Amino acid sequence: MQPALGSLAIHSPASSQKIHISSSTCHDLSLFKDILREYRRLDDTIVMRLNRANAALRDQERSQDTHVKSGHIQEQTCALVWEELVNNWNRRKQLINYCAAVVDKSLDEKRQLLQESVDPAVQRQQQAALFAEERNQVRNELSVETIIRRRSVNAFRSRCQYFPTPPEIVEQE
């Protein structure tokens, strides 16, 4: 397989790259959002990806000198891009849910420390930590996911009108 070159390399999802997520990833909001941004690249470039996949399959057909109808190429293209989309959605949802659980656990631990502490300075410090925006920002990503998914599905359906998109996958949040 040839490496992606030019703008294709920039707009391809880095699916081959393994990203290791830990609780520290979840507490570092800029890193957390950078990882999500990387995973959202496919959604951001869906129309271009459909065009490129379609062209690549047409070129492959020509080089193999087969006589496949263009409808079949469109169907293959849609199936490939749909699979990539769903896999990316699942990875992102896993990441967000994991980080939400990590942040919630951390907040529960801080609440416990707050209840056990008798030192007013420690109580103020723990209270400030409890009201940090971290939890809200991680949870807000679920809302952002819903919006991105809806936008991607609409773009996908505009190019792949006859490809069956399972409603249970499309409507997941």
C-alpha beads as a LAMMPS data file, in Angstrom:
LAMMPS data file: protein, C-alpha beads

173 atoms
172 bonds

1 atom types
1 bond types

-500.0 500.0 xlo xhi
-500.0 500.0 ylo yhi
-500.0 500.0 zlo zhi

Masses

1 110.0

Atoms # bond

1 1 1 0.000 0.000 0.000
2 1 1 1.348 3.410 -0.954
3 1 1 1.638 6.085 1.726
4 1 1 -0.823 8.947 1.494
5 1 1 0.744 11.957 -0.198
6 1 1 -0.166 15.630 -0.551
7 1 1 -3.490 16.815 0.777
8 1 1 -4.613 13.194 1.071
9 1 1 -2.067 12.708 3.864
10 1 1 -3.349 15.766 5.663
11 1 1 -7.006 14.822 5.455
12 1 1 -6.765 11.085 6.070
13 1 1 -7.717 9.982 9.557
14 1 1 -4.755 8.761 11.548
15 1 1 -6.468 5.443 12.192
16 1 1 -3.211 3.514 12.022
17 1 1 -1.797 5.619 14.820
18 1 1 -2.348 4.114 18.268
19 1 1 -3.310 6.688 20.854
20 1 1 -2.994 5.569 24.451
21 1 1 -5.516 7.197 26.727
22 1 1 -5.034 7.416 30.460
23 1 1 -6.708 9.319 33.251
24 1 1 -4.088 12.063 32.863
25 1 1 -5.233 12.485 29.239
26 1 1 -8.743 13.181 30.494
27 1 1 -7.562 15.798 32.989
28 1 1 -5.480 17.587 30.349
29 1 1 -8.345 19.259 28.485
30 1 1 -6.227 20.625 25.664
31 1 1 -4.790 17.164 24.928
32 1 1 -8.258 15.611 25.217
33 1 1 -9.663 18.122 22.723
34 1 1 -6.672 17.691 20.379
35 1 1 -7.308 13.941 20.251
36 1 1 -10.993 14.525 19.519
37 1 1 -10.091 17.048 16.825
38 1 1 -7.848 14.445 15.176
39 1 1 -10.643 11.876 15.267
40 1 1 -13.095 14.433 13.844
41 1 1 -11.025 15.082 10.722
42 1 1 -12.901 12.428 8.769
43 1 1 -16.221 14.084 9.578
44 1 1 -14.840 17.486 8.613
45 1 1 -13.760 16.253 5.186
46 1 1 -16.489 13.752 4.372
47 1 1 -17.450 15.121 0.944
48 1 1 -13.828 15.252 -0.154
49 1 1 -13.278 11.705 1.188
50 1 1 -16.276 10.429 -0.769
51 1 1 -14.962 12.087 -3.935
52 1 1 -11.473 10.644 -3.463
53 1 1 -12.669 7.160 -2.581
54 1 1 -14.928 7.211 -5.636
55 1 1 -12.039 8.306 -7.884
56 1 1 -9.682 5.712 -6.398
57 1 1 -12.148 2.893 -6.999
58 1 1 -12.743 4.116 -10.574
59 1 1 -8.974 4.145 -11.172
60 1 1 -8.662 0.685 -9.678
61 1 1 -11.435 -0.536 -11.967
62 1 1 -9.708 0.943 -15.012
63 1 1 -6.341 -0.574 -14.126
64 1 1 -7.896 -4.010 -13.661
65 1 1 -9.777 -3.627 -16.927
66 1 1 -13.019 -4.889 -15.427
67 1 1 -16.445 -3.806 -16.475
68 1 1 -18.176 -2.880 -13.245
69 1 1 -21.085 -0.500 -13.399
70 1 1 -20.491 2.929 -11.909
71 1 1 -23.366 2.316 -9.499
72 1 1 -21.325 -0.501 -8.002
73 1 1 -18.358 1.842 -7.549
74 1 1 -20.602 4.359 -5.809
75 1 1 -21.939 1.601 -3.556
76 1 1 -18.409 0.454 -2.653
77 1 1 -17.330 4.020 -1.988
78 1 1 -20.276 4.668 0.271
79 1 1 -19.716 1.417 2.161
80 1 1 -16.030 2.193 2.751
81 1 1 -16.627 5.736 3.954
82 1 1 -19.614 4.685 6.088
83 1 1 -17.503 2.051 7.830
84 1 1 -14.783 4.623 8.537
85 1 1 -17.363 7.075 9.879
86 1 1 -18.990 4.574 12.222
87 1 1 -15.617 3.353 13.510
88 1 1 -14.536 6.927 14.198
89 1 1 -17.822 7.719 15.944
90 1 1 -17.389 4.671 18.169
91 1 1 -13.793 5.584 19.068
92 1 1 -14.780 9.126 19.939
93 1 1 -17.765 8.025 21.995
94 1 1 -15.568 5.575 23.906
95 1 1 -13.018 8.299 24.573
96 1 1 -15.610 10.803 25.775
97 1 1 -17.415 8.276 27.980
98 1 1 -14.139 7.054 29.472
99 1 1 -12.983 10.587 30.245
100 1 1 -16.381 11.540 31.667
101 1 1 -16.143 8.553 34.026
102 1 1 -12.564 9.475 35.012
103 1 1 -13.512 13.080 35.725
104 1 1 -16.636 12.024 37.657
105 1 1 -14.569 9.638 39.795
106 1 1 -12.055 12.377 40.469
107 1 1 -14.847 14.751 41.531
108 1 1 -16.311 12.086 43.829
109 1 1 -12.890 11.636 45.465
110 1 1 -12.591 15.400 45.949
111 1 1 -16.068 15.532 47.501
112 1 1 -15.072 12.752 49.883
113 1 1 -11.907 14.639 50.884
114 1 1 -13.963 17.771 51.393
115 1 1 -16.355 15.986 53.741
116 1 1 -13.497 14.407 55.723
117 1 1 -11.412 17.559 56.061
118 1 1 -11.636 19.850 59.075
119 1 1 -9.014 22.323 57.869
120 1 1 -10.791 25.362 56.303
121 1 1 -7.915 26.001 53.869
122 1 1 -8.096 22.429 52.538
123 1 1 -11.887 22.698 52.318
124 1 1 -11.655 25.877 50.214
125 1 1 -9.045 24.282 47.951
126 1 1 -11.180 21.161 47.461
127 1 1 -14.325 23.216 46.907
128 1 1 -12.590 25.238 44.196
129 1 1 -11.469 22.007 42.537
130 1 1 -15.031 20.682 42.656
131 1 1 -16.410 23.619 40.738
132 1 1 -13.794 23.453 38.015
133 1 1 -15.072 23.442 34.460
134 1 1 -13.378 20.151 33.625
135 1 1 -16.485 17.999 34.044
136 1 1 -18.702 20.319 32.019
137 1 1 -16.194 20.592 29.195
138 1 1 -15.829 16.824 28.913
139 1 1 -19.599 16.323 29.034
140 1 1 -20.164 19.101 26.464
141 1 1 -18.213 17.028 23.964
142 1 1 -21.155 14.585 23.887
143 1 1 -23.371 17.414 22.621
144 1 1 -20.736 18.403 20.092
145 1 1 -20.585 14.759 18.955
146 1 1 -24.330 14.735 18.309
147 1 1 -24.063 17.856 16.151
148 1 1 -21.038 16.561 14.214
149 1 1 -22.655 13.174 13.650
150 1 1 -25.856 14.756 12.348
151 1 1 -23.909 17.011 9.994
152 1 1 -21.817 14.096 8.725
153 1 1 -24.865 11.912 8.147
154 1 1 -26.538 14.686 6.162
155 1 1 -23.430 15.155 4.009
156 1 1 -23.087 11.393 3.572
157 1 1 -26.734 10.989 2.588
158 1 1 -26.465 13.816 0.058
159 1 1 -23.719 11.873 -1.743
160 1 1 -24.903 8.316 -1.002
161 1 1 -28.665 8.685 -1.295
162 1 1 -29.337 5.004 -1.876
163 1 1 -26.948 3.612 0.715
164 1 1 -28.869 2.206 3.694
165 1 1 -27.763 3.976 6.874
166 1 1 -29.060 2.079 9.903
167 1 1 -31.197 4.464 11.975
168 1 1 -29.973 3.007 15.278
169 1 1 -26.404 4.005 14.414
170 1 1 -27.344 7.400 13.052
171 1 1 -29.453 8.331 16.060
172 1 1 -26.989 7.118 18.737
173 1 1 -25.796 9.774 21.089

Bonds

1 1 1 2
2 1 2 3
3 1 3 4
4 1 4 5
5 1 5 6
6 1 6 7
7 1 7 8
8 1 8 9
9 1 9 10
10 1 10 11
11 1 11 12
12 1 12 13
13 1 13 14
14 1 14 15
15 1 15 16
16 1 16 17
17 1 17 18
18 1 18 19
19 1 19 20
20 1 20 21
21 1 21 22
22 1 22 23
23 1 23 24
24 1 24 25
25 1 25 26
26 1 26 27
27 1 27 28
28 1 28 29
29 1 29 30
30 1 30 31
31 1 31 32
32 1 32 33
33 1 33 34
34 1 34 35
35 1 35 36
36 1 36 37
37 1 37 38
38 1 38 39
39 1 39 40
40 1 40 41
41 1 41 42
42 1 42 43
43 1 43 44
44 1 44 45
45 1 45 46
46 1 46 47
47 1 47 48
48 1 48 49
49 1 49 50
50 1 50 51
51 1 51 52
52 1 52 53
53 1 53 54
54 1 54 55
55 1 55 56
56 1 56 57
57 1 57 58
58 1 58 59
59 1 59 60
60 1 60 61
61 1 61 62
62 1 62 63
63 1 63 64
64 1 64 65
65 1 65 66
66 1 66 67
67 1 67 68
68 1 68 69
69 1 69 70
70 1 70 71
71 1 71 72
72 1 72 73
73 1 73 74
74 1 74 75
75 1 75 76
76 1 76 77
77 1 77 78
78 1 78 79
79 1 79 80
80 1 80 81
81 1 81 82
82 1 82 83
83 1 83 84
84 1 84 85
85 1 85 86
86 1 86 87
87 1 87 88
88 1 88 89
89 1 89 90
90 1 90 91
91 1 91 92
92 1 92 93
93 1 93 94
94 1 94 95
95 1 95 96
96 1 96 97
97 1 97 98
98 1 98 99
99 1 99 100
100 1 100 101
101 1 101 102
102 1 102 103
103 1 103 104
104 1 104 105
105 1 105 106
106 1 106 107
107 1 107 108
108 1 108 109
109 1 109 110
110 1 110 111
111 1 111 112
112 1 112 113
113 1 113 114
114 1 114 115
115 1 115 116
116 1 116 117
117 1 117 118
118 1 118 119
119 1 119 120
120 1 120 121
121 1 121 122
122 1 122 123
123 1 123 124
124 1 124 125
125 1 125 126
126 1 126 127
127 1 127 128
128 1 128 129
129 1 129 130
130 1 130 131
131 1 131 132
132 1 132 133
133 1 133 134
134 1 134 135
135 1 135 136
136 1 136 137
137 1 137 138
138 1 138 139
139 1 139 140
140 1 140 141
141 1 141 142
142 1 142 143
143 1 143 144
144 1 144 145
145 1 145 146
146 1 146 147
147 1 147 148
148 1 148 149
149 1 149 150
150 1 150 151
151 1 151 152
152 1 152 153
153 1 153 154
154 1 154 155
155 1 155 156
156 1 156 157
157 1 157 158
158 1 158 159
159 1 159 160
160 1 160 161
161 1 161 162
162 1 162 163
163 1 163 164
164 1 164 165
165 1 165 166
166 1 166 167
167 1 167 168
168 1 168 169
169 1 169 170
170 1 170 171
171 1 171 172
172 1 172 173
